[in-house]
Amino acid sequence: MNFSPLKIITLAYLFSSSLYIPSVNATDNLPPILDYYPNCSYKIIEYHLAKVITEQPLAEQTALTLLTKLRRKAKDRGADALILINKDVNKAMSMDKFYGQNTANATKFIVSYEAELIKGCKVVSRSETKATPYNHKGYQVKKGMSSSITIQTKVVFTPPTKAKLNHPIITNNELSLVNGIYGINIGLEYQQVIDKFGEPSIVLSMTEGLIITGYGRSHWLHFQNNKLVKVQSKLSIVSPVLLNMVPLRDFFDKTPWVLATKIARQSSFLDVKTAMMMDMKLNSQKEVVIKGKENSLILAFGYRQLSEDNDKNYFLEDFSLESNSYIETKSKVENKREGQFDSLRRIIANLNQGNSIDLGLLKSVLGQPFGRITVSATSYIDIYNENLLVEIKRAELVSIQLLDELFRIKGDLSTKTPWYLGDFVQGKSIKDLDSFFPADIYKLDNMYEIDSEEYQLTLFFDDSDENNTLYEAKVTMY
């Protein structure tokens, strides 16, 4: 993002006078609002409350008006600086309701800030200082810049978060029908594969009894009844959007698998045929199927057009190694999306009331995720439906994201139903949603940002579509 409304100044300010005063909002002659408590003894002259009635409680201009009032009061009282200690937003009671007047557009709010007016300071220590409850722009400052979440979400089919991810060194790059791939073969148990390859980058449980694990973006392992039944280099149901969120793994994404000691991806069909010493023919899917007693190796080929005469140069593109007894089941995401989107509406409403999100409560209302992307040893992204992602870091909520398409599953009608985040609905145009935008919304091309004390909502509109339709939304916690 190119815009961040909440910035905490972390520079070490010098004590140019006896009071610790940063340079922020001090360009006029009014006392400044401090971002950090003075690193010294000071006197509170008085507490002062400034309030205003407005239809735009979250607008930047509303905060600026109140903060200017407080600073002017501080100057009148002879204070050197202010510390914001509280903010309240309450719905105002309209007398128009009692007299039968039209109140359709008359909803108003009482917004107030309370501040300590301080004076005098004698430095007693040069140790690190503590951030004030609200910064000079009136934004609430969270401890460690995160919300107060204490319960970690757990996914039953993945190992718990560890201090360090287990990514063992793999030196075997052989792919064969007899020896399997990289030293593992079809039929191994789930934990045996984990011991050899380490923790996967992504885990999906989209069909009962079937787990798919991904190592990087180009190795997908299928487990049925705890046994490895298939390994493939490309998983067609994963969209490019989701694939790009999976962290790359050096060995699995950069080291080529080798067939018959010298054949790798991009090798020509003729070279593969020669090295395998087999009479190979492409089937209608442009594949070569090599069938063994228990397992089959399927080689998929792409092609390049060589001339206008439709001559094609075929090359090895992907592979699949699978058990002959494996019967592929159709992947399907359990349709809980409408209930999950309704839950998000309530969560955002709670945030707007100044409440933080408890991760245990979030898990209970969204239900069990069916997938997880492991980003690092301390962070992961849980997948709840075809559009909904929740990012967690150090057991705290980082973001909630709604995307256009995470999976490509034929015949799944639920993916045709648009997602929604309150009033913001996938596929709606900027014009359709204009009435829901606050006055202080930040616009940058086709990205719109809405800020509150607890979070930032970013909306992305498709600039390739003449209607500029909404395709992504992200709630980022402060």
C-alpha positions as CSV (number, residue, x, y, z in Angstrom):
1,M,0.0,0.0,0.0
2,N,1.2,3.5,-0.7
3,F,-0.7,5.1,2.2
4,S,-0.6,4.4,5.9
5,P,-2.7,6.7,8.1
6,L,-1.3,5.5,11.4
7,K,2.4,6.2,11.8
8,I,4.1,6.1,15.2
9,I,7.2,8.3,15.4
10,T,10.1,6.3,16.9
11,L,13.0,8.7,16.5
12,A,14.8,9.7,19.7
13,Y,13.9,13.4,20.3
14,L,16.4,15.7,21.9
15,F,15.5,17.7,25.0
16,S,15.8,21.2,23.5
17,S,14.1,22.6,26.6
18,S,13.2,21.2,30.0
19,L,10.1,19.5,28.5
20,Y,10.2,16.5,26.2
21,I,8.4,17.8,23.1
22,P,8.6,16.1,19.6
23,S,8.5,18.2,16.5
24,V,5.0,17.0,15.4
25,N,2.2,19.5,15.1
26,A,4.4,22.2,16.5
27,T,4.6,24.3,13.3
28,D,2.0,26.7,14.7
29,N,2.3,28.4,18.0
30,L,0.0,26.0,19.9
31,P,1.3,23.4,22.4
32,P,1.9,20.0,20.8
33,I,0.1,16.7,21.4
34,L,2.7,14.2,22.5
35,D,3.2,10.8,20.9
36,Y,5.3,9.6,23.9
37,Y,5.2,10.3,27.7
38,P,7.8,12.8,28.8
39,N,10.9,11.1,30.1
40,C,10.9,13.3,33.1
41,S,8.8,14.6,36.0
42,Y,6.0,17.0,34.9
43,K,2.9,18.7,36.3
44,I,-0.7,18.1,35.1
45,I,-2.3,21.6,35.2
46,E,-5.8,20.3,34.5
47,Y,-7.8,17.8,32.5
48,H,-9.9,19.1,29.7
49,L,-12.7,17.7,27.5
50,A,-13.5,18.9,24.0
51,K,-16.6,17.6,22.2
52,V,-18.5,18.2,19.0
53,I,-21.8,16.9,17.4
54,T,-21.3,15.6,13.9
55,E,-22.6,13.3,11.2
56,Q,-19.0,12.3,10.4
57,P,-17.5,10.8,13.6
58,L,-14.6,9.1,11.9
59,A,-13.7,12.0,9.5
60,E,-10.2,13.4,9.8
61,Q,-11.6,16.9,9.9
62,T,-13.7,16.0,13.0
63,A,-10.6,14.9,14.9
64,L,-8.6,17.9,13.7
65,T,-11.3,20.3,15.0
66,L,-11.4,18.8,18.4
67,L,-7.6,18.5,18.8
68,T,-7.2,22.2,17.8
69,K,-9.7,23.1,20.5
70,L,-7.7,21.2,23.0
71,R,-4.4,22.8,22.0
72,R,-5.9,26.3,22.1
73,K,-7.2,25.6,25.6
74,A,-3.7,24.3,26.6
75,K,-2.2,27.6,25.3
76,D,-4.8,29.7,27.3
77,R,-3.9,27.7,30.5
78,G,-0.2,28.2,29.9
79,A,0.5,24.5,29.3
80,D,3.6,23.3,27.4
81,A,2.1,20.2,25.9
82,L,-0.9,17.8,25.9
83,I,-1.4,14.1,26.4
84,L,-4.6,12.5,24.9
85,I,-6.0,10.0,27.4
86,N,-9.5,9.2,26.1
87,K,-11.8,9.3,23.1
88,D,-15.6,8.6,23.0
89,V,-18.0,8.3,20.2
90,N,-21.7,8.1,21.1
91,K,-24.9,8.4,19.0
92,A,-26.7,11.7,19.7
93,M,-30.4,11.7,20.6
94,S,-32.2,13.6,17.9
95,M,-35.2,15.7,19.2
96,D,-36.6,15.7,15.6
97,K,-37.9,12.2,16.2
98,F,-40.2,13.4,19.0
99,Y,-41.7,16.1,16.7
100,G,-42.3,13.9,13.6
101,Q,-39.8,15.6,11.4
102,N,-37.9,13.7,8.6
103,T,-34.7,12.3,10.2
104,A,-33.6,10.1,7.3
105,N,-30.3,11.9,7.0
106,A,-30.1,13.3,10.5
107,T,-28.1,10.7,12.4
108,K,-25.5,12.5,14.5
109,F,-22.8,11.5,16.9
110,I,-21.1,13.1,19.9
111,V,-17.3,12.8,19.5
112,S,-15.1,13.8,22.4
113,Y,-11.4,13.8,23.3
114,E,-10.0,14.2,26.8
115,A,-6.5,15.4,27.5
116,E,-4.0,16.1,30.2
117,L,-2.6,19.7,30.0
118,I,1.0,19.5,31.3
119,K,3.7,21.9,32.2
120,G,7.3,21.8,33.4
121,C,9.7,19.0,33.2
122,K,13.0,18.0,34.8
123,V,14.8,15.1,33.1
124,V,15.3,12.2,35.6
125,S,16.2,9.4,33.1
126,R,17.2,8.8,29.6
127,S,15.7,5.4,29.3
128,E,13.2,4.5,26.6
129,T,9.8,6.2,26.9
130,K,6.3,4.8,26.7
131,A,3.8,5.7,23.9
132,T,0.7,7.7,24.9
133,P,-2.8,6.2,24.6
134,Y,-3.5,8.3,21.5
135,N,-1.1,9.9,19.1
136,H,-1.1,13.5,17.9
137,K,-3.6,12.6,15.1
138,G,-6.1,11.2,17.6
139,Y,-5.5,7.6,16.6
140,Q,-5.5,5.0,19.5
141,V,-2.1,3.4,19.9
142,K,-2.1,-0.3,20.5
143,K,0.6,-2.1,22.5
144,G,3.1,-3.5,20.0
145,M,0.8,-2.2,17.3
146,S,-1.6,-5.2,17.6
147,S,-5.0,-6.0,18.9
148,S,-5.5,-7.8,22.2
149,I,-5.8,-11.4,21.0
150,T,-4.7,-14.2,23.2
151,I,-6.2,-17.5,21.8
152,Q,-4.4,-19.2,18.9
153,T,-6.4,-20.9,16.2
154,K,-5.4,-24.5,15.6
155,V,-6.0,-26.6,12.5
156,V,-6.3,-30.3,13.4
157,F,-4.5,-31.6,10.3
158,T,-1.4,-29.5,10.6
159,P,1.4,-29.5,13.2
160,P,1.5,-26.7,15.7
161,T,3.6,-23.6,15.1
162,K,7.2,-24.1,16.1
163,A,10.1,-21.8,16.9
164,K,11.7,-22.9,13.7
165,L,10.3,-24.6,10.6
166,N,11.6,-28.0,9.8
167,H,13.0,-27.8,6.2
168,P,15.6,-30.6,5.9
169,I,18.2,-30.7,3.2
170,I,17.2,-32.9,0.3
171,T,19.9,-34.1,-2.1
172,N,18.0,-36.7,-4.1
173,N,16.3,-35.2,-7.2
174,E,15.3,-38.5,-8.9
175,L,11.8,-39.1,-10.3
176,S,11.1,-42.7,-11.4
177,L,8.3,-45.2,-11.4
178,V,10.3,-47.6,-9.3
179,N,12.0,-45.3,-6.8
180,G,9.3,-42.6,-6.5
181,I,10.4,-39.0,-6.1
182,Y,13.3,-37.6,-4.0
183,G,13.6,-40.8,-2.0
184,I,9.9,-41.3,-1.0
185,N,7.5,-43.6,-2.7
186,I,3.7,-44.1,-3.0
187,G,2.3,-45.9,0.0
188,L,4.3,-44.1,2.7
189,E,2.4,-42.7,5.7
190,Y,1.8,-39.0,6.3
191,Q,4.3,-38.7,9.1
192,Q,7.0,-40.6,7.2
193,V,6.8,-38.0,4.4
194,I,6.9,-35.1,6.9
195,D,10.1,-36.7,8.5
196,K,11.7,-36.7,5.0
197,F,10.4,-33.4,3.5
198,G,9.6,-31.4,6.6
199,E,6.5,-29.3,7.2
200,P,4.5,-28.5,4.1
201,S,4.0,-25.0,2.8
202,I,0.2,-25.5,2.4
203,V,-2.3,-28.1,3.6
204,L,-5.8,-28.5,2.1
205,S,-8.6,-30.8,3.4
206,M,-11.3,-30.3,0.8
207,T,-12.7,-33.8,0.6
208,E,-13.4,-36.2,3.4
209,G,-10.5,-38.7,3.9
210,L,-8.2,-36.8,1.5
211,I,-5.4,-34.3,2.5
212,I,-3.4,-32.4,-0.1
213,T,0.0,-30.9,1.0
214,G,2.0,-28.6,-1.1
215,Y,5.8,-28.1,-0.9
216,G,6.5,-24.7,-2.5
217,R,4.3,-24.1,-5.5
218,S,5.2,-27.1,-7.7
219,H,5.0,-30.3,-5.6
220,W,1.5,-31.5,-4.5
221,L,1.1,-34.7,-2.4
222,H,-2.2,-36.4,-1.9
223,F,-2.9,-38.6,1.2
224,Q,-5.8,-40.9,1.5
225,N,-6.4,-42.9,4.7
226,N,-3.0,-41.6,5.9
227,K,-1.2,-43.0,2.9
228,L,0.6,-41.2,0.1
229,V,-1.4,-42.0,-3.1
230,K,-0.3,-39.3,-5.5
231,V,2.4,-36.7,-6.2
232,Q,2.0,-34.2,-9.0
233,S,3.8,-31.0,-10.1
234,K,0.6,-29.0,-10.9
235,L,-2.6,-28.8,-8.9
236,S,-5.3,-27.5,-11.4
237,I,-7.9,-26.5,-8.7
238,V,-5.6,-23.9,-7.1
239,S,-6.0,-20.5,-8.7
240,P,-2.9,-18.2,-9.5
241,V,-4.1,-15.9,-6.8
242,L,-3.8,-18.5,-4.1
243,L,-0.7,-20.1,-5.6
244,N,1.2,-16.8,-5.4
245,M,0.5,-16.6,-1.7
246,V,2.4,-19.9,-1.1
247,P,6.0,-19.2,-0.1
248,L,8.6,-20.5,-2.5
249,R,10.8,-23.4,-1.3
250,D,14.4,-23.4,-2.7
251,F,14.7,-27.1,-3.3
252,F,11.1,-27.8,-4.5
253,D,10.8,-24.8,-6.7
254,K,14.3,-24.3,-8.0
255,T,15.9,-27.7,-8.2
256,P,14.6,-29.7,-11.2
257,W,13.4,-33.2,-10.8
258,V,15.3,-35.6,-13.1
259,L,13.9,-38.6,-15.0
260,A,16.2,-41.3,-16.3
261,T,19.3,-39.5,-14.9
262,K,19.2,-36.7,-17.5
263,I,15.6,-35.8,-18.4
264,A,14.1,-32.7,-16.7
265,R,11.3,-30.3,-17.2
266,Q,11.4,-28.6,-20.7
267,S,13.1,-31.6,-22.3
268,S,11.8,-32.3,-25.8
269,F,9.5,-35.2,-26.4
270,L,12.2,-36.8,-28.6
271,D,14.8,-36.6,-25.8
272,V,12.4,-38.1,-23.3
273,K,11.6,-40.9,-25.7
274,T,15.2,-41.6,-26.4
275,A,16.3,-41.6,-22.7
276,M,13.4,-43.8,-21.6
277,M,14.1,-46.2,-24.4
278,M,10.3,-46.7,-25.0
279,D,8.0,-46.4,-27.9
280,M,6.0,-43.4,-26.5
281,K,2.9,-41.9,-28.0
282,L,0.9,-38.9,-26.7
283,N,-2.7,-39.5,-25.9
284,S,-5.5,-37.0,-26.5
285,Q,-4.6,-35.1,-23.3
286,K,-1.0,-34.7,-24.6
287,E,0.2,-37.2,-22.0
288,V,2.4,-40.3,-21.8
289,V,1.1,-42.9,-19.3
290,I,3.8,-45.3,-18.0
291,K,2.0,-48.0,-16.1
292,G,3.7,-50.3,-13.6
293,K,2.4,-53.1,-11.3
294,E,1.3,-50.9,-8.5
295,N,1.9,-47.3,-9.6
296,S,1.7,-45.2,-12.8
297,L,3.9,-42.3,-14.0
298,I,2.1,-39.7,-16.1
299,L,4.2,-37.2,-18.1
300,A,2.3,-34.2,-19.4
301,F,3.6,-32.3,-22.4
302,G,3.2,-28.7,-23.7
303,Y,4.1,-27.5,-27.2
304,R,5.4,-24.6,-29.2
305,Q,4.1,-23.7,-32.6
306,L,7.1,-24.0,-35.0
307,S,5.5,-22.7,-38.3
308,E,2.3,-21.7,-40.0
309,D,2.0,-25.3,-41.1
310,N,0.9,-26.3,-37.6
311,D,4.2,-28.1,-36.8
312,K,4.5,-28.4,-33.0
313,N,7.5,-29.0,-30.8
314,Y,6.4,-30.9,-27.7
315,F,8.3,-30.6,-24.4
316,L,8.0,-32.1,-21.0
317,E,6.0,-29.8,-18.7
318,D,4.5,-31.7,-15.7
319,F,4.4,-35.1,-14.0
320,S,2.1,-37.2,-11.8
321,L,3.1,-40.3,-9.9
322,E,0.1,-42.1,-8.5
323,S,-1.1,-45.5,-7.1
324,N,-3.1,-47.6,-9.6
325,S,-5.8,-48.1,-7.0
326,Y,-6.2,-44.4,-6.4
327,I,-9.6,-43.1,-7.5
328,E,-9.7,-39.3,-7.6
329,T,-12.6,-37.8,-5.7
330,K,-14.1,-34.4,-6.7
331,S,-12.9,-31.6,-4.5
332,K,-15.6,-29.5,-3.0
333,V,-15.6,-26.7,-0.4
334,E,-18.3,-27.1,2.3
335,N,-20.7,-24.2,1.7
336,K,-20.7,-22.1,4.9
337,R,-19.9,-18.9,3.1
338,E,-23.0,-16.9,3.8
339,G,-22.9,-17.6,7.5
340,Q,-19.2,-16.7,7.5
341,F,-19.8,-13.4,5.7
342,D,-22.7,-12.5,8.1
343,S,-20.3,-13.2,11.0
344,L,-17.7,-10.8,9.4
345,R,-20.4,-8.1,9.3
346,R,-20.9,-8.5,13.1
347,I,-17.1,-8.5,13.7
348,I,-16.7,-5.3,11.8
349,A,-19.6,-3.7,13.8
350,N,-17.8,-4.7,17.0
351,L,-14.6,-3.2,15.8
352,N,-16.4,0.0,15.0
353,Q,-17.6,0.1,18.6
354,G,-14.0,0.1,19.8
355,N,-13.8,-3.6,20.7
356,S,-10.9,-5.8,19.8
357,I,-11.2,-9.3,18.3
358,D,-10.7,-12.4,20.4
359,L,-9.2,-15.1,18.1
360,G,-11.1,-17.9,19.8
361,L,-14.4,-16.1,19.2
362,L,-13.4,-15.5,15.5
363,K,-12.7,-19.2,15.1
364,S,-16.0,-20.2,16.6
365,V,-18.1,-18.0,14.4
366,L,-16.2,-18.8,11.2
367,G,-15.9,-22.6,11.9
368,Q,-13.1,-24.9,11.1
369,P,-10.8,-23.8,8.2
370,F,-10.1,-26.3,5.5
371,G,-6.7,-25.1,4.6
372,R,-3.6,-23.4,5.9
373,I,-0.6,-21.6,4.3
374,T,2.5,-21.6,6.5
375,V,4.2,-18.2,5.8
376,S,6.9,-18.5,8.5
377,A,7.6,-20.1,11.9
378,T,5.3,-17.5,13.5
379,S,2.7,-16.7,10.9
380,Y,0.1,-18.5,8.8
381,I,-3.0,-17.9,6.7
382,D,-6.1,-19.9,7.3
383,I,-8.5,-20.6,4.4
384,Y,-12.2,-20.7,5.3
385,N,-14.0,-20.7,1.9
386,E,-13.3,-20.0,-1.8
387,N,-12.7,-16.3,-1.0
388,L,-12.0,-15.9,2.7
389,L,-8.5,-15.8,4.2
390,V,-7.5,-14.9,7.8
391,E,-3.8,-14.1,8.5
392,I,-2.4,-14.8,12.0
393,K,1.0,-13.8,13.3
394,R,2.3,-14.7,16.8
395,A,-1.2,-15.8,17.8
396,E,-2.6,-12.4,16.9
397,L,-4.9,-11.4,14.1
398,V,-3.1,-9.5,11.3
399,S,-5.8,-9.3,8.5
400,I,-9.0,-10.6,7.1
401,Q,-9.0,-10.8,3.3
402,L,-11.7,-11.5,0.7
403,L,-10.4,-12.3,-2.8
404,D,-11.9,-12.9,-6.2
405,E,-11.1,-16.6,-6.7
406,L,-8.9,-19.0,-4.6
407,F,-10.0,-22.3,-6.3
408,R,-11.1,-23.4,-9.8
409,I,-13.6,-26.2,-9.1
410,K,-15.9,-27.1,-12.0
411,G,-19.5,-27.4,-11.2
412,D,-19.2,-25.7,-7.8
413,L,-22.1,-23.2,-7.8
414,S,-21.1,-21.7,-4.5
415,T,-18.2,-20.0,-6.2
416,K,-20.7,-18.1,-8.3
417,T,-22.2,-16.4,-5.2
418,P,-20.4,-13.1,-4.5
419,W,-18.7,-12.5,-1.2
420,Y,-19.8,-9.5,0.9
421,L,-18.3,-7.5,3.7
422,G,-21.2,-5.5,5.2
423,D,-22.4,-3.2,2.4
424,F,-19.4,-3.9,0.2
425,V,-20.3,-6.7,-2.3
426,Q,-18.0,-8.4,-4.8
427,G,-18.8,-7.3,-8.3
428,K,-20.4,-4.0,-7.3
429,S,-19.0,-0.9,-9.1
430,I,-17.6,2.2,-7.5
431,K,-20.7,4.0,-8.4
432,D,-22.9,1.4,-6.7
433,L,-21.0,1.7,-3.5
434,D,-20.4,5.4,-3.5
435,S,-23.1,6.1,-0.9
436,F,-21.3,3.8,1.6
437,F,-18.0,5.6,1.4
438,P,-17.2,8.0,4.3
439,A,-16.2,11.6,3.6
440,D,-12.6,11.1,4.6
441,I,-12.0,8.0,2.4
442,Y,-8.5,7.9,0.8
443,K,-8.4,7.2,-3.0
444,L,-5.5,6.1,-5.0
445,D,-6.4,5.1,-8.6
446,N,-8.7,2.1,-8.0
447,M,-7.7,1.4,-4.4
448,Y,-9.9,3.0,-1.7
449,E,-8.9,3.0,2.0
450,I,-11.2,3.6,4.9
451,D,-9.7,4.1,8.4
452,S,-11.0,3.6,11.9
453,E,-9.3,3.4,15.3
454,E,-9.1,-0.4,15.2
455,Y,-8.4,-1.2,11.6
456,Q,-8.0,-0.1,8.0
457,L,-10.3,-1.4,5.2
458,T,-8.8,-1.4,1.7
459,L,-11.0,-2.0,-1.3
460,F,-9.7,-2.9,-4.7
461,F,-11.6,-2.2,-7.9
462,D,-10.9,-3.7,-11.3
463,D,-9.5,-1.0,-13.6
464,S,-9.7,-3.4,-16.7
465,D,-13.5,-3.4,-16.2
466,E,-15.2,-0.2,-17.5
467,N,-17.6,-0.5,-14.5
468,N,-14.7,-0.6,-12.0
469,T,-16.1,-3.6,-10.0
470,L,-15.0,-4.6,-6.6
471,Y,-12.8,-7.8,-6.6
472,E,-10.9,-7.7,-3.3
473,A,-11.2,-6.3,0.2
474,K,-8.8,-6.5,3.1
475,V,-9.2,-5.6,6.8
476,T,-5.8,-4.9,8.3
477,M,-5.6,-4.6,12.1
478,Y,-3.7,-1.8,13.8
